[in-house]
């Protein structure tokens, strides 16, 4: 059986934790930051866990 390939785009976006959860970044932090408040930008900088409905598809993209 051939080796499974990792989706490099997913590897750059998600990080696996010790409990097999995945961390992701918030959206809306890339541009147009002048109009956003400091509080909003600070909260968008934090990482958060991926929704349980998406974990199955992310595990397929990141086999190793």
mmCIF file as gemmi writes it, N, C-alpha and C atoms, coordinates in Angstrom:
data_model
loop_
_atom_site.group_PDB
_atom_site.id
_atom_site.type_symbol
_atom_site.label_atom_id
_atom_site.label_alt_id
_atom_site.label_comp_id
_atom_site.label_asym_id
_atom_site.label_entity_id
_atom_site.label_seq_id
_atom_site.pdbx_PDB_ins_code
_atom_site.Cartn_x
_atom_site.Cartn_y
_atom_site.Cartn_z
_atom_site.occupancy
_atom_site.B_iso_or_equiv
_atom_site.pdbx_formal_charge
_atom_site.auth_seq_id
_atom_site.auth_asym_id
_atom_site.pdbx_PDB_model_num
ATOM 1 N N . UNK Axp A 1 ? 0.84 -1.177 0 1 0 ? 1 A 1
ATOM 2 C CA . UNK Axp A 1 ? 0 0 0 1 0 ? 1 A 1
ATOM 3 C C . UNK Axp A 1 ? 0.886 1.242 0 1 0 ? 1 A 1
ATOM 4 N N . UNK Axp A 2 ? 0.58 2.221 -0.83 1 0 ? 2 A 1
ATOM 5 C CA . UNK Axp A 2 ? 1.443 3.411 -0.89 1 0 ? 2 A 1
ATOM 6 C C . UNK Axp A 2 ? 1.311 4.274 0.353 1 0 ? 2 A 1
ATOM 7 N N . UNK Axp A 3 ? 2.311 5.102 0.541 1 0 ? 3 A 1
ATOM 8 C CA . UNK Axp A 3 ? 2.293 6.014 1.686 1 0 ? 3 A 1
ATOM 9 C C . UNK Axp A 3 ? 1.211 7.07 1.496 1 0 ? 3 A 1
ATOM 10 N N . UNK Axp A 4 ? 0.653 7.529 2.597 1 0 ? 4 A 1
ATOM 11 C CA . UNK Axp A 4 ? -0.344 8.59 2.546 1 0 ? 4 A 1
ATOM 12 C C . UNK Axp A 4 ? 0.363 9.936 2.543 1 0 ? 4 A 1
ATOM 13 N N . UNK Axp A 5 ? -0.15 10.85 1.768 1 0 ? 5 A 1
ATOM 14 C CA . UNK Axp A 5 ? 0.446 12.181 1.702 1 0 ? 5 A 1
ATOM 15 C C . UNK Axp A 5 ? -0.296 13.14 2.618 1 0 ? 5 A 1
ATOM 16 N N . UNK Axp A 6 ? 0.463 14.022 3.233 1 0 ? 6 A 1
ATOM 17 C CA . UNK Axp A 6 ? -0.107 15.056 4.081 1 0 ? 6 A 1
ATOM 18 C C . UNK Axp A 6 ? -0.519 16.231 3.218 1 0 ? 6 A 1
ATOM 19 N N . UNK Axp A 7 ? -1.697 16.778 3.471 1 0 ? 7 A 1
ATOM 20 C CA . UNK Axp A 7 ? -2.101 18.012 2.791 1 0 ? 7 A 1
ATOM 21 C C . UNK Axp A 7 ? -1.334 19.164 3.422 1 0 ? 7 A 1
ATOM 22 N N . UNK Axp A 8 ? -0.426 19.762 2.679 1 0 ? 8 A 1
ATOM 23 C CA . UNK Axp A 8 ? 0.447 20.785 3.233 1 0 ? 8 A 1
ATOM 24 C C . UNK Axp A 8 ? -0.315 22.029 3.64 1 0 ? 8 A 1
ATOM 25 N N . UNK Axp A 9 ? -1.405 22.339 2.953 1 0 ? 9 A 1
ATOM 26 C CA . UNK Axp A 9 ? -2.189 23.507 3.34 1 0 ? 9 A 1
ATOM 27 C C . UNK Axp A 9 ? -2.812 23.297 4.72 1 0 ? 9 A 1
ATOM 28 N N . UNK Axp A 10 ? -3.246 22.075 5.012 1 0 ? 10 A 1
ATOM 29 C CA . UNK Axp A 10 ? -3.815 21.788 6.33 1 0 ? 10 A 1
ATOM 30 C C . UNK Axp A 10 ? -2.73 21.743 7.395 1 0 ? 10 A 1
ATOM 31 N N . UNK Axp A 11 ? -1.548 21.277 7.044 1 0 ? 11 A 1
ATOM 32 C CA . UNK Axp A 11 ? -0.457 21.208 8.018 1 0 ? 11 A 1
ATOM 33 C C . UNK Axp A 11 ? -0.028 22.598 8.466 1 0 ? 11 A 1
ATOM 34 N N . UNK Axp A 12 ? -0.169 23.579 7.597 1 0 ? 12 A 1
ATOM 35 C CA . UNK Axp A 12 ? 0.191 24.946 7.961 1 0 ? 12 A 1
ATOM 36 C C . UNK Axp A 12 ? -0.889 25.617 8.808 1 0 ? 12 A 1
ATOM 37 N N . UNK Axp A 13 ? -2.111 25.147 8.727 1 0 ? 13 A 1
ATOM 38 C CA . UNK Axp A 13 ? -3.218 25.81 9.4 1 0 ? 13 A 1
ATOM 39 C C . UNK Axp A 13 ? -3.573 25.208 10.75 1 0 ? 13 A 1
ATOM 40 N N . UNK Axp A 14 ? -3.325 23.924 10.943 1 0 ? 14 A 1
ATOM 41 C CA . UNK Axp A 14 ? -3.762 23.25 12.157 1 0 ? 14 A 1
ATOM 42 C C . UNK Axp A 14 ? -2.574 22.677 12.911 1 0 ? 14 A 1
ATOM 43 N N . UNK Axp A 15 ? -2.692 22.661 14.241 1 0 ? 15 A 1
ATOM 44 C CA . UNK Axp A 15 ? -1.674 22.068 15.096 1 0 ? 15 A 1
ATOM 45 C C . UNK Axp A 15 ? -2.377 21.094 16.021 1 0 ? 15 A 1
ATOM 46 N N . UNK Axp A 16 ? -1.815 19.902 16.173 1 0 ? 16 A 1
ATOM 47 C CA . UNK Axp A 16 ? -2.444 18.88 17.001 1 0 ? 16 A 1
ATOM 48 C C . UNK Axp A 16 ? -1.961 19.032 18.438 1 0 ? 16 A 1
ATOM 49 N N . UNK Axp A 17 ? -2.87 18.82 19.384 1 0 ? 17 A 1
ATOM 50 C CA . UNK Axp A 17 ? -2.537 18.912 20.797 1 0 ? 17 A 1
ATOM 51 C C . UNK Axp A 17 ? -2.295 17.517 21.348 1 0 ? 17 A 1
ATOM 52 N N . UNK Axp A 18 ? -1.963 17.447 22.609 1 0 ? 18 A 1
ATOM 53 C CA . UNK Axp A 18 ? -1.71 16.161 23.234 1 0 ? 18 A 1
ATOM 54 C C . UNK Axp A 18 ? -2.94 15.297 23.362 1 0 ? 18 A 1
ATOM 55 N N . UNK Axp A 19 ? -4.122 15.904 23.404 1 0 ? 19 A 1
ATOM 56 C CA . UNK Axp A 19 ? -5.37 15.159 23.537 1 0 ? 19 A 1
ATOM 57 C C . UNK Axp A 19 ? -6.026 14.878 22.201 1 0 ? 19 A 1
ATOM 58 N N . UNK Axp A 20 ? -5.275 14.939 21.119 1 0 ? 20 A 1
ATOM 59 C CA . UNK Axp A 20 ? -5.76 14.695 19.752 1 0 ? 20 A 1
ATOM 60 C C . UNK Axp A 20 ? -6.785 15.719 19.309 1 0 ? 20 A 1
ATOM 61 N N . UNK Axp A 21 ? -6.763 16.898 19.896 1 0 ? 21 A 1
ATOM 62 C CA . UNK Axp A 21 ? -7.559 17.998 19.385 1 0 ? 21 A 1
ATOM 63 C C . UNK Axp A 21 ? -6.711 18.802 18.416 1 0 ? 21 A 1
ATOM 64 N N . UNK Axp A 22 ? -7.358 19.67 17.652 1 0 ? 22 A 1
ATOM 65 C CA . UNK Axp A 22 ? -6.644 20.503 16.715 1 0 ? 22 A 1
ATOM 66 C C . UNK Axp A 22 ? -6.868 21.961 17.072 1 0 ? 22 A 1
ATOM 67 N N . UNK Axp A 23 ? -5.806 22.746 16.995 1 0 ? 23 A 1
ATOM 68 C CA . UNK Axp A 23 ? -5.888 24.175 17.238 1 0 ? 23 A 1
ATOM 69 C C . UNK Axp A 23 ? -5.908 24.902 15.912 1 0 ? 23 A 1
ATOM 70 N N . UNK Axp A 24 ? -6.645 25.992 15.861 1 0 ? 24 A 1
ATOM 71 C CA . UNK Axp A 24 ? -6.702 26.809 14.657 1 0 ? 24 A 1
ATOM 72 C C . UNK Axp A 24 ? -6.664 28.271 15.056 1 0 ? 24 A 1
ATOM 73 N N . UNK Axp A 25 ? -6.442 29.119 14.074 1 0 ? 25 A 1
ATOM 74 C CA . UNK Axp A 25 ? -6.439 30.552 14.302 1 0 ? 25 A 1
ATOM 75 C C . UNK Axp A 25 ? -7.82 31.124 13.985 1 0 ? 25 A 1
ATOM 76 N N . UNK Axp A 26 ? -8.065 32.333 14.458 1 0 ? 26 A 1
ATOM 77 C CA . UNK Axp A 26 ? -9.303 33.031 14.131 1 0 ? 26 A 1
ATOM 78 C C . UNK Axp A 26 ? -9.206 33.617 12.724 1 0 ? 26 A 1
ATOM 79 N N . UNK Axp A 27 ? -10.353 33.851 12.136 1 0 ? 27 A 1
ATOM 80 C CA . UNK Axp A 27 ? -10.432 34.569 10.867 1 0 ? 27 A 1
ATOM 81 C C . UNK Axp A 27 ? -10.46 36.068 11.135 1 0 ? 27 A 1
ATOM 82 N N . UNK Axp A 28 ? -10.405 36.865 10.104 1 0 ? 28 A 1
ATOM 83 C CA . UNK Axp A 28 ? -10.537 38.323 10.139 1 0 ? 28 A 1
ATOM 84 C C . UNK Axp A 28 ? -9.363 39.018 10.827 1 0 ? 28 A 1
ATOM 85 N N . UNK Axp A 29 ? -8.165 38.433 10.775 1 0 ? 29 A 1
ATOM 86 C CA . UNK Axp A 29 ? -7.006 39.087 11.378 1 0 ? 29 A 1
ATOM 87 C C . UNK Axp A 29 ? -5.966 39.415 10.308 1 0 ? 29 A 1
ATOM 88 N N . UNK Axp A 30 ? -6.313 39.251 9.046 1 0 ? 30 A 1
ATOM 89 C CA . UNK Axp A 30 ? -5.312 39.411 7.992 1 0 ? 30 A 1
ATOM 90 C C . UNK Axp A 30 ? -5.114 40.831 7.511 1 0 ? 30 A 1
ATOM 91 N N . UNK Axp A 31 ? -6.184 41.61 7.413 1 0 ? 31 A 1
ATOM 92 C CA . UNK Axp A 31 ? -6.056 42.962 6.876 1 0 ? 31 A 1
ATOM 93 C C . UNK Axp A 31 ? -7.209 43.8 7.401 1 0 ? 31 A 1
ATOM 94 N N . UNK Axp A 32 ? -7.22 45.075 7.046 1 0 ? 32 A 1
ATOM 95 C CA . UNK Axp A 32 ? -8.223 46.039 7.509 1 0 ? 32 A 1
ATOM 96 C C . UNK Axp A 32 ? -8.244 46.106 9.04 1 0 ? 32 A 1
ATOM 97 N N . UNK Axp A 33 ? -7.058 46.22 9.633 1 0 ? 33 A 1
ATOM 98 C CA . UNK Axp A 33 ? -6.949 46.176 11.086 1 0 ? 33 A 1
ATOM 99 C C . UNK Axp A 33 ? -7.105 47.547 11.73 1 0 ? 33 A 1
ATOM 100 N N . UNK Axp A 34 ? -7.079 48.62 10.947 1 0 ? 34 A 1
ATOM 101 C CA . UNK Axp A 34 ? -7.181 49.966 11.537 1 0 ? 34 A 1
ATOM 102 C C . UNK Axp A 34 ? -8.553 50.199 12.15 1 0 ? 34 A 1
ATOM 103 N N . UNK Axp A 35 ? -9.576 49.656 11.55 1 0 ? 35 A 1
ATOM 104 C CA . UNK Axp A 35 ? -10.934 49.913 12.036 1 0 ? 35 A 1
ATOM 105 C C . UNK Axp A 35 ? -11.333 48.982 13.172 1 0 ? 35 A 1
ATOM 106 N N . UNK Axp A 36 ? -10.546 47.943 13.444 1 0 ? 36 A 1
ATOM 107 C CA . UNK Axp A 36 ? -10.871 47.014 14.512 1 0 ? 36 A 1
ATOM 108 C C . UNK Axp A 36 ? -10.274 47.5 15.82 1 0 ? 36 A 1
ATOM 109 N N . UNK Axp A 37 ? -10.977 47.267 16.898 1 0 ? 37 A 1
ATOM 110 C CA . UNK Axp A 37 ? -10.503 47.714 18.204 1 0 ? 37 A 1
ATOM 111 C C . UNK Axp A 37 ? -9.352 46.825 18.669 1 0 ? 37 A 1
ATOM 112 N N . UNK Axp A 38 ? -8.588 47.351 19.621 1 0 ? 38 A 1
ATOM 113 C CA . UNK Axp A 38 ? -7.475 46.582 20.169 1 0 ? 38 A 1
ATOM 114 C C . UNK Axp A 38 ? -7.974 45.313 20.852 1 0 ? 38 A 1
ATOM 115 N N . UNK Axp A 39 ? -9.111 45.419 21.505 1 0 ? 39 A 1
ATOM 116 C CA . UNK Axp A 39 ? -9.678 44.249 22.178 1 0 ? 39 A 1
ATOM 117 C C . UNK Axp A 39 ? -10.04 43.165 21.17 1 0 ? 39 A 1
ATOM 118 N N . UNK Axp A 40 ? -10.633 43.57 20.057 1 0 ? 40 A 1
ATOM 119 C CA . UNK Axp A 40 ? -11.02 42.592 19.035 1 0 ? 40 A 1
ATOM 120 C C . UNK Axp A 40 ? -9.785 41.94 18.421 1 0 ? 40 A 1
ATOM 121 N N . UNK Axp A 41 ? -8.768 42.744 18.126 1 0 ? 41 A 1
ATOM 122 C CA . UNK Axp A 41 ? -7.552 42.189 17.533 1 0 ? 41 A 1
ATOM 123 C C . UNK Axp A 41 ? -6.837 41.25 18.495 1 0 ? 41 A 1
ATOM 124 N N . UNK Axp A 42 ? -6.855 41.586 19.776 1 0 ? 42 A 1
ATOM 125 C CA . UNK Axp A 42 ? -6.217 40.736 20.777 1 0 ? 42 A 1
ATOM 126 C C . UNK Axp A 42 ? -6.94 39.4 20.893 1 0 ? 42 A 1
ATOM 127 N N . UNK Axp A 43 ? -8.26 39.428 20.854 1 0 ? 43 A 1
ATOM 128 C CA . UNK Axp A 43 ? -9.026 38.185 20.934 1 0 ? 43 A 1
ATOM 129 C C . UNK Axp A 43 ? -8.882 37.344 19.665 1 0 ? 43 A 1
ATOM 130 N N . UNK Axp A 44 ? -8.738 38.001 18.523 1 0 ? 44 A 1
ATOM 131 C CA . UNK Axp A 44 ? -8.548 37.26 17.273 1 0 ? 44 A 1
ATOM 132 C C . UNK Axp A 44 ? -7.17 36.608 17.203 1 0 ? 44 A 1
ATOM 133 N N . UNK Axp A 45 ? -6.232 37.058 18.002 1 0 ? 45 A 1
ATOM 134 C CA . UNK Axp A 45 ? -4.889 36.485 17.993 1 0 ? 45 A 1
ATOM 135 C C . UNK Axp A 45 ? -4.825 35.151 18.718 1 0 ? 45 A 1
ATOM 136 N N . UNK Axp A 46 ? -5.784 34.876 19.585 1 0 ? 46 A 1
ATOM 137 C CA . UNK Axp A 46 ? -5.756 33.651 20.366 1 0 ? 46 A 1
ATOM 138 C C . UNK Axp A 46 ? -6.144 32.46 19.504 1 0 ? 46 A 1
ATOM 139 N N . UNK Axp A 47 ? -5.599 31.322 19.867 1 0 ? 47 A 1
ATOM 140 C CA . UNK Axp A 47 ? -5.957 30.091 19.177 1 0 ? 47 A 1
ATOM 141 C C . UNK Axp A 47 ? -7.145 29.443 19.863 1 0 ? 47 A 1
ATOM 142 N N . UNK Axp A 48 ? -7.883 28.615 19.12 1 0 ? 48 A 1
ATOM 143 C CA . UNK Axp A 48 ? -8.998 27.907 19.705 1 0 ? 48 A 1
ATOM 144 C C . UNK Axp A 48 ? -9.108 26.531 19.075 1 0 ? 48 A 1
ATOM 145 N N . UNK Axp A 49 ? -9.839 25.649 19.723 1 0 ? 49 A 1
ATOM 146 C CA . UNK Axp A 49 ? -9.991 24.278 19.246 1 0 ? 49 A 1
ATOM 147 C C . UNK Axp A 49 ? -10.972 24.232 18.079 1 0 ? 49 A 1
ATOM 148 N N . UNK Axp A 50 ? -10.719 23.288 17.21 1 0 ? 50 A 1
ATOM 149 C CA . UNK Axp A 50 ? -11.572 23.08 16.042 1 0 ? 50 A 1
ATOM 150 C C . UNK Axp A 50 ? -12.873 22.433 16.498 1 0 ? 50 A 1
ATOM 151 N N . UNK Axp A 51 ? -13.938 22.72 15.802 1 0 ? 51 A 1
ATOM 152 C CA . UNK Axp A 51 ? -15.24 22.136 16.093 1 0 ? 51 A 1
ATOM 153 C C . UNK Axp A 51 ? -15.192 20.618 15.91 1 0 ? 51 A 1
ATOM 154 N N . UNK Axp A 52 ? -15.958 19.901 16.734 1 0 ? 52 A 1
ATOM 155 C CA . UNK Axp A 52 ? -15.967 18.439 16.678 1 0 ? 52 A 1
ATOM 156 C C . UNK Axp A 52 ? -16.434 17.911 15.32 1 0 ? 52 A 1
ATOM 157 N N . UNK Axp A 53 ? -17.256 18.671 14.611 1 0 ? 53 A 1
ATOM 158 C CA . UNK Axp A 53 ? -17.745 18.215 13.312 1 0 ? 53 A 1
ATOM 159 C C . UNK Axp A 53 ? -16.661 18.223 12.247 1 0 ? 53 A 1
ATOM 160 N N . UNK Axp A 54 ? -15.582 18.981 12.449 1 0 ? 54 A 1
ATOM 161 C CA . UNK Axp A 54 ? -14.535 19.101 11.444 1 0 ? 54 A 1
ATOM 162 C C . UNK Axp A 54 ? -13.329 18.212 11.715 1 0 ? 54 A 1
ATOM 163 N N . UNK Axp A 55 ? -13.275 17.583 12.877 1 0 ? 55 A 1
ATOM 164 C CA . UNK Axp A 55 ? -12.073 16.834 13.251 1 0 ? 55 A 1
ATOM 165 C C . UNK Axp A 55 ? -11.852 15.637 12.335 1 0 ? 55 A 1
ATOM 166 N N . UNK Axp A 56 ? -12.914 14.974 11.916 1 0 ? 56 A 1
ATOM 167 C CA . UNK Axp A 56 ? -12.766 13.78 11.08 1 0 ? 56 A 1
ATOM 168 C C . UNK Axp A 56 ? -12.1 14.121 9.752 1 0 ? 56 A 1
ATOM 169 N N . UNK Axp A 57 ? -12.517 15.212 9.136 1 0 ? 57 A 1
ATOM 170 C CA . UNK Axp A 57 ? -11.929 15.575 7.848 1 0 ? 57 A 1
ATOM 171 C C . UNK Axp A 57 ? -10.497 16.074 8.009 1 0 ? 57 A 1
ATOM 172 N N . UNK Axp A 58 ? -10.19 16.716 9.135 1 0 ? 58 A 1
ATOM 173 C CA . UNK Axp A 58 ? -8.812 17.184 9.352 1 0 ? 58 A 1
ATOM 174 C C . UNK Axp A 58 ? -7.885 16.008 9.591 1 0 ? 58 A 1
ATOM 175 N N . UNK Axp A 59 ? -8.368 14.982 10.282 1 0 ? 59 A 1
ATOM 176 C CA . UNK Axp A 59 ? -7.541 13.791 10.505 1 0 ? 59 A 1
ATOM 177 C C . UNK Axp A 59 ? -7.219 13.09 9.193 1 0 ? 59 A 1
ATOM 178 N N . UNK Axp A 60 ? -8.123 13.14 8.228 1 0 ? 60 A 1
ATOM 179 C CA . UNK Axp A 60 ? -7.836 12.553 6.922 1 0 ? 60 A 1
ATOM 180 C C . UNK Axp A 60 ? -6.769 13.357 6.182 1 0 ? 60 A 1
ATOM 181 N N . UNK Axp A 61 ? -6.758 14.676 6.388 1 0 ? 61 A 1
ATOM 182 C CA . UNK Axp A 61 ? -5.777 15.514 5.71 1 0 ? 61 A 1
ATOM 183 C C . UNK Axp A 61 ? -4.406 15.424 6.354 1 0 ? 61 A 1
ATOM 184 N N . UNK Axp A 62 ? -4.362 15.096 7.655 1 0 ? 62 A 1
ATOM 185 C CA . UNK Axp A 62 ? -3.102 15.007 8.392 1 0 ? 62 A 1
ATOM 186 C C . UNK Axp A 62 ? -2.932 13.586 8.936 1 0 ? 62 A 1
ATOM 187 N N . UNK Axp A 63 ? -2.515 12.637 8.111 1 0 ? 63 A 1
ATOM 188 C CA . UNK Axp A 63 ? -2.469 11.257 8.569 1 0 ? 63 A 1
ATOM 189 C C . UNK Axp A 63 ? -1.345 10.968 9.556 1 0 ? 63 A 1
ATOM 190 N N . UNK Axp A 64 ? -0.295 11.796 9.595 1 0 ? 64 A 1
ATOM 191 C CA . UNK Axp A 64 ? 0.858 11.503 10.471 1 0 ? 64 A 1
ATOM 192 C C . UNK Axp A 64 ? 1.061 12.598 11.484 1 0 ? 64 A 1
